[in-house]
Amino acid sequence: MIDPKVLRENPDEIKRVLKIRKMESAVDLTALSELDSKMLSLGKECDVLRESRNKLSKEVGNIKREGGDATAVMSQVNEVNSKIEKNEAEIAALDDRYNEMILSVPNILHSSVPVGNDEKDNVIVRVHGEKPAFDFAPKAHYDLGTDLDILDFERGVKLSGARFYVYKNLAAKLERAILSFMLDLHTNKHGYTEVFAPFLVNDDSMIGTGQYPKFKDEYYRMERDGLSLIPTAEVTLTNLYRDEILEGEKLPVYVTGQSSCFRREAGSAGRDTRGLIRVHQFQKVELVKFVEPETSFDELEKLVSNAEEVLKQLGLHYRVMLLCSADTSASSSKTYDIEVWMPGLDRYVEISSCSNFLDYQARRAKIRYKKSGGKAQLVHTLNGSGLAAGRTLAAVMENYQTKDGNIEIPEVLKPYMR
């Protein structure tokens, strides 16, 4: 969440951010400010009452030492205690409402983020490579996979419903190779520590990275157990250090992990209903960083470069997009999307999203760092896909298809296919 001081000291900036994010209805800033003021007022009143109680308690002690009757003064102490308890109870109730509301306030946007209304206003930062040329009409991955009998969408629907799928033979082996290649690249070359963590997490974890409470309907939650299926390993990797203080001398900390991801895709009706682009379950390699605030935007550029390296080694054409204000997620201060070219679909498809969250997640999850002799302060967190495996598989299939309907294997994946 954002720093409450910003709400108090610069509410106009929050109003501006809500406006350019197209999130003006996300939170009632007036009500939030009134709650904050009321709690501050009650808190000050409690301080005055405690000071009065201390004086009265000393008076009681003095009276008793002199053998007098302190009943009247003790009665005053009890009255003050009752007022303090009443105020503290009211503060606690107001604080619950305040915390629920402030969690819906989006992050401050970096000054380099362009103001825009939707994805059409995103800015192309750079383009790598060229679109491949074919002397035949390239197939979409879902047709190619069906023809080769390596993607089975009908049985996926039979097993689980719409937007589920089954990999067979080459597709299953190829995605396994892609995942292993990406993990090896990020751990051996980019300095990430590999972590394998649960796919089920508690509500504190989902709150820590910003999925809850605002977007609760987007995810699969088991009420009986108080657990949710993760939408991305960002949740587990970031929350590894929830409620902890990291050693400042050991920053930055890089972690990566492969996981299944589960999403309802409730707001995507009619979009990419065929194939592997928008499904309810998919595999992904996630990259997460914990860094000092002064370095976080440099670390964002490195993070994007780490994700790009996967596509470069796979020989795939792509472009990097800087997301505009309205297309940047509520938790992020600045986000780059990497979009890979899909010749069968004849369009670019997002394959990675890399974001700097500043201290927004760290404040929610209470992740801090401390250098020797210094004070504990909030880290900055970053994360990005490195990459989404299903979409990478689809991109490899479409870009490496041959005229006879087969698929060539990229050189970097061949060692993993044995």
C-alpha positions in Angstrom: 0.0 0.0 0.0 1.1 3.6 -0.3 2.6 5.6 2.5 -0.3 7.1 4.6 1.8 10.2 4.9 1.3 10.9 1.2 -2.4 10.8 1.7 -2.2 13.3 4.5 0.5 15.6 3.1 -0.2 15.5 -0.7 -3.8 14.3 -1.3 -3.9 16.2 -4.6 -1.2 13.9 -6.0 -3.3 10.8 -5.1 -6.3 12.4 -6.9 -4.1 13.0 -9.9 -2.9 9.4 -9.9 -6.4 8.1 -9.6 -7.5 10.2 -12.5 -4.7 9.2 -15.0 -5.1 5.6 -13.9 -8.8 5.8 -14.7 -9.5 4.6 -11.1 -11.3 7.6 -9.6 -14.1 5.3 -8.4 -11.7 2.9 -6.7 -11.6 4.7 -3.4 -13.4 7.5 -1.6 -10.5 9.7 -0.7 -12.7 12.1 1.3 -14.0 9.3 3.5 -10.5 7.9 3.9 -9.2 11.3 4.9 -12.0 11.7 7.4 -11.2 8.3 9.0 -7.6 9.2 9.2 -8.4 12.6 10.9 -10.8 10.9 13.3 -8.2 8.3 14.4 -5.5 11.0 14.8 -7.9 13.1 16.9 -8.9 10.1 19.1 -5.2 9.2 19.4 -4.3 12.6 20.7 -7.2 12.6 23.1 -6.0 9.2 24.4 -2.5 10.7 25.0 -4.1 13.5 27.0 -6.2 11.1 29.0 -3.2 8.8 29.7 -1.2 11.9 31.0 -4.2 12.8 33.2 -4.4 9.2 34.5 -0.7 9.2 35.3 -1.1 12.4 37.4 -4.2 11.0 39.2 -2.4 7.7 39.9 0.5 9.6 41.5 -2.0 11.6 43.5 -3.6 8.3 44.7 -0.2 7.1 45.8 0.5 10.2 47.7 -2.8 10.2 49.5 -2.4 6.6 50.6 1.1 7.2 51.8 -0.2 10.0 54.0 -3.0 7.7 55.3 -5.8 9.6 53.6 -8.9 8.4 51.7 -8.2 8.2 47.9 -11.6 6.8 46.9 -12.7 10.0 45.1 -9.5 10.2 43.1 -9.5 6.5 42.3 -13.0 7.0 41.0 -11.6 9.7 38.6 -8.9 7.2 37.5 -11.6 4.6 36.7 -13.6 7.2 34.6 -10.4 8.2 32.7 -9.7 4.5 32.1 -13.2 4.0 30.7 -12.8 6.9 28.3 -9.4 5.5 27.1 -10.9 2.0 26.6 -13.8 3.6 24.7 -11.5 5.6 22.5 -9.2 2.7 21.8 -12.1 0.5 20.8 -13.3 3.2 18.4 -9.8 3.6 17.0 -9.6 -0.1 16.4 -12.9 -0.2 14.5 -11.9 2.9 12.5 -8.5 1.4 11.8 -10.1 -1.8 10.3 -12.1 0.3 7.9 -9.2 2.6 7.1 -6.9 -0.4 6.3 -9.5 -2.0 4.0 -9.9 1.3 2.1 -6.2 2.2 1.9 -5.4 -1.2 0.4 -7.4 -0.1 -2.6 -5.4 3.1 -3.2 -3.0 2.4 -6.2 0.7 3.0 -6.3 2.3 6.3 -7.3 3.3 6.2 -10.9 6.9 7.0 -12.0 7.3 10.2 -13.9 8.4 8.3 -17.1 5.0 6.5 -17.4 3.1 8.0 -20.3 -0.5 9.2 -19.6 -3.0 7.2 -21.6 -6.5 5.7 -21.6 -5.8 2.1 -22.5 -3.3 -0.3 -24.2 -3.4 1.6 -27.4 -1.5 4.4 -25.6 1.4 2.1 -24.6 4.7 3.1 -26.0 7.1 0.9 -28.1 10.5 1.1 -26.4 12.5 -1.2 -28.7 12.1 -4.0 -31.2 14.3 -7.0 -31.4 14.8 -8.9 -34.7 12.4 -9.1 -37.6 9.2 -11.0 -38.3 10.0 -14.4 -39.8 9.1 -14.9 -43.5 7.3 -18.0 -44.6 6.6 -19.3 -48.1 3.4 -20.8 -46.9 0.5 -19.6 -44.7 1.6 -20.2 -41.1 -0.8 -22.0 -38.8 -2.0 -20.8 -35.4 -0.4 -23.0 -32.6 -3.8 -24.5 -31.7 -4.4 -25.8 -35.3 -0.8 -26.9 -35.6 -0.9 -28.7 -32.3 -4.2 -30.4 -33.1 -2.9 -31.6 -36.5 0.2 -33.0 -34.9 -1.8 -34.6 -32.1 0.2 -32.9 -29.4 -2.4 -30.4 -28.1 -5.7 -31.9 -27.0 -8.3 -29.2 -26.1 -11.3 -31.5 -26.2 -10.0 -33.7 -23.5 -9.0 -30.6 -21.5 -12.6 -29.5 -21.6 -13.8 -33.0 -20.7 -11.5 -33.1 -17.6 -12.0 -29.6 -16.3 -14.1 -27.3 -18.6 -13.4 -24.4 -20.9 -9.9 -23.0 -21.2 -8.2 -26.1 -20.0 -6.0 -28.3 -22.2 -3.9 -31.4 -22.4 -0.3 -31.6 -23.7 0.8 -34.8 -25.4 4.2 -36.1 -26.6 6.2 -33.3 -28.2 4.2 -30.5 -26.6 4.7 -31.9 -23.1 8.4 -32.5 -23.6 8.9 -29.2 -25.3 7.4 -27.2 -22.5 9.4 -29.1 -19.9 12.5 -28.3 -21.9 11.5 -24.6 -22.1 11.0 -24.4 -18.3 14.4 -26.1 -17.6 16.2 -23.9 -20.1 14.7 -20.7 -18.5 15.5 -21.8 -15.0 19.1 -22.7 -15.9 19.6 -19.3 -17.7 18.3 -17.2 -14.8 20.2 -19.1 -12.1 23.5 -19.7 -14.0 23.8 -16.4 -15.9 21.6 -13.9 -14.2 22.3 -14.7 -10.5 18.9 -15.8 -9.3 18.4 -18.4 -6.6 15.9 -21.1 -7.6 13.0 -21.7 -5.2 10.2 -24.2 -5.3 7.3 -23.1 -3.1 3.6 -24.1 -2.5 0.9 -23.4 -5.0 -1.6 -22.8 -2.2 -1.2 -19.7 0.0 -3.0 -18.0 2.8 -4.8 -14.6 2.6 -1.9 -12.7 4.1 0.2 -13.7 1.2 -2.4 -12.6 -1.3 -2.8 -9.3 0.5 1.0 -8.8 0.7 1.4 -8.7 -3.1 -1.8 -6.9 -3.8 -4.1 -9.5 -5.2 -6.5 -9.2 -2.2 -8.8 -7.6 -1.3 -9.5 -5.6 -4.5 -9.2 -8.4 -7.0 -10.4 -11.3 -4.9 -13.0 -12.5 -7.5 -10.2 -13.1 -10.0 -8.7 -16.0 -8.2 -9.5 -19.5 -7.0 -10.1 -19.5 -3.2 -11.0 -22.4 -0.9 -13.1 -20.9 1.8 -13.0 -24.0 4.0 -9.2 -23.9 4.2 -8.6 -20.2 3.9 -6.2 -20.8 1.1 -6.0 -19.7 -2.5 -4.4 -21.1 -5.6 -1.6 -18.8 -6.7 -2.1 -16.7 -9.8 1.7 -16.4 -10.2 4.8 -17.4 -8.2 5.2 -13.7 -7.5 3.0 -14.3 -4.5 5.1 -17.0 -2.9 8.5 -15.6 -3.9 7.7 -12.1 -2.6 6.1 -13.4 0.6 9.1 -15.6 1.4 10.4 -12.6 3.4 7.1 -11.3 4.8 7.5 -9.9 8.3 11.2 -10.1 8.0 14.2 -7.8 8.1 16.8 -8.6 5.5 20.5 -7.9 5.9 21.2 -4.7 3.9 24.7 -5.9 3.0 23.2 -8.9 1.2 20.9 -6.9 -1.1 20.0 -7.2 -3.8 18.3 -10.6 -3.4 17.2 -12.3 -6.6 14.9 -15.3 -6.5 13.2 -17.3 -9.3 10.8 -20.2 -9.4 8.7 -22.3 -11.7 5.0 -22.8 -10.8 1.6 -23.6 -12.1 -0.6 -20.4 -12.1 -4.4 -20.4 -11.7 -6.6 -17.5 -12.8 -10.4 -17.2 -13.3 -9.9 -14.8 -16.3 -13.3 -13.4 -15.2 -12.9 -10.2 -17.1 -11.7 -11.7 -20.4 -14.9 -13.1 -21.9 -14.6 -13.6 -25.6 -10.8 -12.9 -25.7 -8.4 -15.6 -27.0 -10.9 -18.4 -26.4 -8.9 -20.8 -28.5 -5.4 -22.1 -27.8 -2.9 -21.4 -25.0 -3.0 -17.6 -24.8 -5.6 -17.1 -22.1 -6.3 -20.1 -20.0 -7.2 -21.0 -16.4 -4.0 -22.9 -15.6 -0.5 -22.5 -17.0 3.2 -22.8 -16.2 5.5 -19.9 -15.6 9.0 -19.0 -14.5 8.9 -15.9 -12.2 11.7 -13.5 -11.4 11.5 -11.5 -8.1 13.9 -8.9 -6.7 14.4 -7.3 -3.3 16.5 -4.2 -3.7 17.5 -0.9 -2.0 15.2 2.0 -3.0 18.0 3.9 -4.7 18.6 1.1 -7.2 15.1 -0.1 -8.0 14.7 1.5 -11.4 18.1 0.4 -12.6 17.1 -3.1 -11.4 13.9 -2.9 -13.4 15.9 -2.4 -16.6 18.1 -5.4 -15.7 15.0 -7.4 -15.0 13.5 -6.7 -18.4 16.9 -7.6 -20.0 16.8 -10.9 -18.1 13.4 -11.8 -19.6 14.5 -10.6 -23.0 17.5 -12.9 -23.0 15.2 -15.9 -23.1 13.6 -14.7 -26.3 16.9 -13.7 -27.8 18.3 -17.2 -27.2 15.2 -18.8 -28.6 15.6 -16.6 -31.8 12.1 -15.0 -31.4 11.1 -11.6 -32.7 9.6 -9.4 -30.0 9.1 -5.8 -28.8 9.2 -4.1 -25.4 6.3 -1.8 -24.5 6.2 0.8 -21.7 2.7 0.7 -20.3 0.7 3.9 -20.0 -0.9 5.1 -16.8 -4.3 3.4 -17.3 -2.8 0.1 -18.3 -0.3 -0.1 -15.4 -1.5 -2.4 -12.6 -2.6 -0.8 -9.4 0.4 -2.1 -7.4 3.0 -1.1 -10.0 4.8 2.2 -10.3 6.2 1.4 -13.8 5.7 -1.7 -16.0 7.2 -3.0 -19.2 5.5 -5.7 -21.2 7.4 -7.9 -23.6 5.3 -9.0 -26.6 6.4 -11.9 -28.8 5.4 -12.1 -32.5 3.0 -14.9 -33.3 3.0 -15.5 -37.1 0.0 -17.9 -37.0 -2.1 -15.4 -35.0 -0.6 -12.5 -37.0 -0.1 -10.3 -34.0 2.0 -9.7 -30.9 1.2 -11.4 -27.7 2.4 -10.4 -24.2 4.8 -13.0 -22.9 6.3 -11.1 -19.9 5.3 -8.2 -17.7 8.1 -6.6 -15.6 7.2 -4.2 -12.8 8.8 -2.0 -10.1 6.4 -1.8 -7.1 8.6 0.6 -5.0 7.7 -0.1 -1.4 4.0 -0.7 -2.1 4.2 -4.5 -1.6 6.9 -4.3 1.1 4.7 -2.0 3.2 1.8 -4.5 2.9 4.0 -7.5 3.6 6.3 -5.7 6.1 9.5 -6.6 4.3 12.4 -4.4 5.5 16.2 -4.3 5.4 18.8 -3.0 7.8 22.4 -2.1 7.3 24.9 -2.3 10.1 24.4 0.6 12.4 21.3 1.9 10.5 17.6 1.8 10.9 15.3 -0.8 9.4 13.5 0.5 6.3 11.3 -0.9 3.5 12.8 -2.6 0.6 11.7 -2.1 -3.0 10.3 -5.2 -4.7 10.2 -6.0 -8.4 8.9 -9.0 -10.4 8.6 -10.2 -14.0 7.8 -13.3 -16.0 10.8 -15.0 -17.2 8.7 -16.3 -19.1 5.1 -17.6 -19.3 5.8 -21.2 -20.5 2.6 -21.9 -22.4 2.8 -18.7 -24.4 6.5 -19.5 -25.1 5.6 -22.9 -26.3 3.0 -21.4 -28.6 5.5 -18.9 -29.9 8.1 -21.6 -30.6 5.5 -23.7 -32.4 4.3 -20.9 -34.6 7.7 -19.4 -35.4 9.5 -22.8 -35.9 6.8 -24.5 -37.9 7.7 -26.0 -41.3 5.9 -26.3 -44.6 5.2 -30.0 -44.0 3.4 -29.2 -40.8 6.1 -30.2 -38.3 8.1 -28.1 -35.8 11.8 -27.5 -35.7 13.5 -27.4 -32.3 15.5 -24.2 -31.4 19.2 -25.0 -30.8 19.2 -23.9 -27.2 16.4 -26.4 -26.4 17.9 -29.4 -28.1 20.1 -30.4 -25.0 16.9 -30.5 -22.9 15.0 -32.7 -25.4 17.2 -35.8 -25.0 
